[in-house]
Amino acid sequence: MKNRIRTRLAAALAAAAGVVVLAVTPAHAATEITAQLEIGFNTGVPAARTITLDVHVPMNEYDANGYLIHGAKIQVRFYGSDPGTDQFLHGPITWYRGDHGLTAGPDGIRLQYTWEVPPGSFLNEDNGWANNGDEVYITAKFIDGDGGTISDDSNIEEGFF
């Protein structure tokens, strides 16, 4: 009878140890980021430009929340795409946990943010007399709480901004 009690007690302790090991599994490192930029024209406000950012850091929801709770952030900088050199235009703009547009979900950390700027704003990167249009992109950087970073350049949006 004492052997059965010891056997059951040993089995219960082994099961509990397994649960503890599962509960302290380390977070997976963020290794991928994608950035998308869209610049459109708002029909409701004369000539306003609508900027839409979509930045995604794929991971599971548990890790996504953990990263944001421990100080991770997303920074975005705007650049003009020109031959020879890419002109810095604006930024950094930084989003932290709780900021509008920055979420943790089943597909990871996502920044989806839209705002409007007037024509001739920082988006107007080629404003000389031979203006052939503007070419704008963003660099999005994910910075974890320990300072580790990954980044991605978005697509290039072209137009007269």
KOLKOL-253846 format. One record per residue (C-alpha): residue in three letters; y, z, x. Coordinates in pm, 1 decimal, padded with zeros to 6 digits, m for minus. Example, Ala and Ser with C-alpha at 12.3 -4.5 7.8 and 13.67 -1.06 7.14 Angstrom:
KOLKOL-253846
atom res->ALA; Y->m00450.0; Z->00780.0; X->01230.0
atom res->SER; Y->m00106.0; Z->00714.0; X->01367.0
end
This chain:
KOLKOL-253846
atom res->MET; Y->00000.0; Z->00000.0; X->00000.0
atom res->LYS; Y->00239.1; Z->00084.7; X->00284.7
atom res->ASN; Y->00159.3; Z->m00251.6; X->00447.8
atom res->ARG; Y->00257.2; Z->m00439.4; X->00129.5
atom res->ILE; Y->00585.0; Z->m00248.2; X->00111.6
atom res->ARG; Y->00654.5; Z->m00328.5; X->00477.8
atom res->THR; Y->00565.5; Z->m00692.8; X->00422.2
atom res->ARG; Y->00797.5; Z->m00718.3; X->00122.5
atom res->LEU; Y->01073.3; Z->m00536.4; X->00307.9
atom res->ALA; Y->01034.5; Z->m00769.8; X->00607.4
atom res->ALA; Y->01045.1; Z->m01075.3; X->00377.5
atom res->ALA; Y->01359.3; Z->m00946.0; X->00205.3
atom res->LEU; Y->01530.3; Z->m00881.6; X->00539.0
atom res->ALA; Y->01436.7; Z->m01229.1; X->00664.7
atom res->ALA; Y->01577.4; Z->m01388.0; X->00349.2
atom res->ALA; Y->01898.1; Z->m01187.5; X->00380.1
atom res->ALA; Y->01935.5; Z->m01289.6; X->00744.2
atom res->GLY; Y->01896.1; Z->m01654.9; X->00643.1
atom res->VAL; Y->02175.9; Z->m01618.9; X->00387.0
atom res->VAL; Y->02404.0; Z->m01459.6; X->00647.7
atom res->VAL; Y->02335.5; Z->m01744.7; X->00891.2
atom res->LEU; Y->02422.7; Z->m02001.2; X->00622.6
atom res->ALA; Y->02743.0; Z->m01817.1; X->00533.7
atom res->VAL; Y->02879.1; Z->m01828.5; X->00888.8
atom res->THR; Y->02807.9; Z->m02194.7; X->00964.7
atom res->PRO; Y->03109.1; Z->m02324.1; X->01161.0
atom res->ALA; Y->03344.0; Z->m02582.7; X->01015.0
atom res->HIS; Y->03294.2; Z->m02942.2; X->01119.6
atom res->ALA; Y->03572.1; Z->m03081.2; X->01336.0
atom res->ALA; Y->03808.7; Z->m03328.6; X->01174.5
atom res->THR; Y->03737.8; Z->m03655.9; X->01354.3
atom res->GLU; Y->03880.4; Z->m03927.5; X->01130.6
atom res->ILE; Y->04212.0; Z->m03997.6; X->00958.2
atom res->THR; Y->04339.4; Z->m04297.6; X->00764.1
atom res->ALA; Y->04700.4; Z->m04376.4; X->00676.4
atom res->GLN; Y->04834.9; Z->m04618.0; X->00415.0
atom res->LEU; Y->05201.4; Z->m04706.2; X->00350.0
atom res->GLU; Y->05344.2; Z->m04888.5; X->00051.9
atom res->ILE; Y->05710.8; Z->m04975.8; X->00008.6
atom res->GLY; Y->05809.3; Z->m05113.5; X->m00328.9
atom res->PHE; Y->06117.3; Z->m05176.8; X->m00538.3
atom res->ASN; Y->06204.2; Z->m04941.6; X->m00821.6
atom res->THR; Y->06307.1; Z->m05128.1; X->m01134.1
atom res->GLY; Y->06459.1; Z->m04816.0; X->m01293.6
atom res->VAL; Y->06712.9; Z->m04745.8; X->m01020.8
atom res->PRO; Y->06909.8; Z->m05048.9; X->m00898.2
atom res->ALA; Y->06779.5; Z->m05160.8; X->m00558.7
atom res->ALA; Y->06604.2; Z->m04830.1; X->m00473.3
atom res->ARG; Y->06300.7; Z->m04851.2; X->m00247.4
atom res->THR; Y->05989.9; Z->m04652.0; X->m00340.9
atom res->ILE; Y->05789.0; Z->m04515.9; X->m00047.4
atom res->THR; Y->05427.4; Z->m04415.1; X->m00111.2
atom res->LEU; Y->05214.9; Z->m04244.8; X->00154.3
atom res->ASP; Y->04838.6; Z->m04197.8; X->00133.8
atom res->VAL; Y->04682.0; Z->m04008.3; X->00424.5
atom res->HIS; Y->04316.9; Z->m03901.3; X->00415.9
atom res->VAL; Y->04114.8; Z->m03674.4; X->00646.8
atom res->PRO; Y->03755.3; Z->m03691.6; X->00520.1
atom res->MET; Y->03541.4; Z->m03373.5; X->00519.3
atom res->ASN; Y->03381.8; Z->m03142.6; X->00264.7
atom res->GLU; Y->03598.4; Z->m02929.7; X->00036.4
atom res->TYR; Y->03502.1; Z->m02600.6; X->00200.8
atom res->ASP; Y->03615.6; Z->m02721.2; X->00543.5
atom res->ALA; Y->03929.2; Z->m02884.6; X->00397.7
atom res->ASN; Y->04041.4; Z->m02556.2; X->00242.9
atom res->GLY; Y->03957.0; Z->m02368.5; X->00562.2
atom res->TYR; Y->04166.5; Z->m02600.7; X->00775.9
atom res->LEU; Y->04469.9; Z->m02568.5; X->00546.6
atom res->ILE; Y->04433.8; Z->m02190.1; X->00512.6
atom res->HIS; Y->04430.1; Z->m02161.7; X->00892.6
atom res->GLY; Y->04748.9; Z->m02359.6; X->00950.6
atom res->ALA; Y->04654.9; Z->m02728.1; X->00956.6
atom res->LYS; Y->04933.0; Z->m02972.0; X->00870.3
atom res->ILE; Y->05003.2; Z->m03343.4; X->00840.3
atom res->GLN; Y->05303.1; Z->m03502.4; X->01013.5
atom res->VAL; Y->05436.6; Z->m03850.6; X->00943.0
atom res->ARG; Y->05676.9; Z->m04059.4; X->01152.4
atom res->PHE; Y->05821.5; Z->m04398.3; X->01057.4
atom res->TYR; Y->05848.4; Z->m04685.1; X->01307.8
atom res->GLY; Y->05980.1; Z->m05039.4; X->01304.4
atom res->SER; Y->05730.3; Z->m05296.3; X->01427.9
atom res->ASP; Y->05907.7; Z->m05525.8; X->01673.4
atom res->PRO; Y->05791.4; Z->m05737.0; X->01967.9
atom res->GLY; Y->05795.5; Z->m05541.3; X->02292.6
atom res->THR; Y->05878.5; Z->m05200.8; X->02149.2
atom res->ASP; Y->05836.5; Z->m05014.5; X->01822.7
atom res->GLN; Y->06162.0; Z->m04849.9; X->01723.0
atom res->PHE; Y->06142.0; Z->m04488.6; X->01599.9
atom res->LEU; Y->06304.6; Z->m04474.3; X->01255.2
atom res->HIS; Y->06251.4; Z->m04134.9; X->01090.9
atom res->GLY; Y->06057.6; Z->m03808.7; X->01110.7
atom res->PRO; Y->05861.6; Z->m03610.8; X->01168.3
atom res->ILE; Y->05811.3; Z->m03510.4; X->00808.4
atom res->THR; Y->05557.8; Z->m03227.0; X->00792.1
atom res->TRP; Y->05340.9; Z->m03110.0; X->00503.3
atom res->TYR; Y->05171.7; Z->m02767.8; X->00502.4
atom res->ARG; Y->04928.6; Z->m02596.0; X->00265.2
atom res->GLY; Y->05096.6; Z->m02558.4; X->m00073.6
atom res->ASP; Y->05344.5; Z->m02844.6; X->m00022.6
atom res->HIS; Y->05363.9; Z->m03103.7; X->m00299.9
atom res->GLY; Y->05121.0; Z->m03388.6; X->m00240.9
atom res->LEU; Y->04892.9; Z->m03216.4; X->00013.5
atom res->THR; Y->04555.3; Z->m03119.2; X->m00133.5
atom res->ALA; Y->04204.2; Z->m03016.6; X->m00033.1
atom res->GLY; Y->03927.7; Z->m03164.1; X->m00247.1
atom res->PRO; Y->03567.5; Z->m03281.1; X->m00246.2
atom res->ASP; Y->03659.9; Z->m03581.5; X->m00029.5
atom res->GLY; Y->03862.4; Z->m03380.0; X->00225.3
atom res->ILE; Y->04233.1; Z->m03331.7; X->00291.0
atom res->ARG; Y->04462.0; Z->m03584.5; X->00126.1
atom res->LEU; Y->04836.5; Z->m03639.4; X->00131.7
atom res->GLN; Y->04963.3; Z->m03853.0; X->m00156.0
atom res->TYR; Y->05340.4; Z->m03852.1; X->m00171.6
atom res->THR; Y->05602.3; Z->m04083.3; X->m00324.7
atom res->TRP; Y->05982.2; Z->m04077.1; X->m00309.9
atom res->GLU; Y->06279.6; Z->m04312.1; X->m00331.7
atom res->VAL; Y->06546.9; Z->m04408.4; X->m00083.5
atom res->PRO; Y->06854.6; Z->m04628.6; X->m00128.3
atom res->PRO; Y->06872.6; Z->m04975.6; X->00024.9
atom res->GLY; Y->07000.5; Z->m04972.0; X->00382.1
atom res->SER; Y->06833.1; Z->m04635.6; X->00453.1
atom res->PHE; Y->06622.5; Z->m04561.7; X->00760.9
atom res->LEU; Y->06381.5; Z->m04833.9; X->00643.4
atom res->ASN; Y->06638.4; Z->m05101.4; X->00734.8
atom res->GLU; Y->06522.6; Z->m05137.4; X->01094.1
atom res->ASP; Y->06642.2; Z->m05494.1; X->01159.1
atom res->ASN; Y->07002.9; Z->m05489.1; X->01041.8
atom res->GLY; Y->07164.7; Z->m05731.3; X->01284.5
atom res->TRP; Y->07333.8; Z->m06061.2; X->01196.2
atom res->ALA; Y->07004.3; Z->m06249.7; X->01234.9
atom res->ASN; Y->06813.1; Z->m06015.8; X->01003.5
atom res->ASN; Y->06475.6; Z->m06174.7; X->00938.1
atom res->GLY; Y->06345.2; Z->m05877.3; X->00743.7
atom res->ASP; Y->06207.0; Z->m05536.7; X->00824.7
atom res->GLU; Y->05858.5; Z->m05441.5; X->00942.3
atom res->VAL; Y->05780.7; Z->m05072.8; X->00893.2
atom res->TYR; Y->05471.3; Z->m04859.8; X->00949.6
atom res->ILE; Y->05389.1; Z->m04489.5; X->00976.2
atom res->THR; Y->05195.1; Z->m04284.2; X->01224.4
atom res->ALA; Y->05018.3; Z->m03998.0; X->01045.6
atom res->LYS; Y->04898.0; Z->m03704.2; X->01252.9
atom res->PHE; Y->04660.2; Z->m03427.6; X->01141.8
atom res->ILE; Y->04718.2; Z->m03110.8; X->01343.6
atom res->ASP; Y->04468.8; Z->m02826.9; X->01303.6
atom res->GLY; Y->04557.7; Z->m02458.6; X->01337.5
atom res->ASP; Y->04460.3; Z->m02459.1; X->01706.4
atom res->GLY; Y->04678.8; Z->m02760.5; X->01788.6
atom res->GLY; Y->04400.7; Z->m03021.6; X->01799.3
atom res->THR; Y->04521.2; Z->m03360.6; X->01670.9
atom res->ILE; Y->04397.3; Z->m03691.2; X->01539.5
atom res->SER; Y->04626.4; Z->m03974.5; X->01430.1
atom res->ASP; Y->04632.3; Z->m04318.7; X->01273.3
atom res->ASP; Y->04885.9; Z->m04598.5; X->01233.9
atom res->SER; Y->04917.4; Z->m04742.0; X->00885.0
atom res->ASN; Y->04946.4; Z->m05098.4; X->00772.1
atom res->ILE; Y->05281.1; Z->m05274.2; X->00830.9
atom res->GLU; Y->05504.5; Z->m05323.1; X->00526.2
atom res->GLU; Y->05742.9; Z->m05618.9; X->00542.8
atom res->GLY; Y->06054.5; Z->m05685.2; X->00337.8
atom res->PHE; Y->06431.7; Z->m05646.1; X->00324.4
atom res->PHE; Y->06476.6; Z->m05270.8; X->00301.3
end
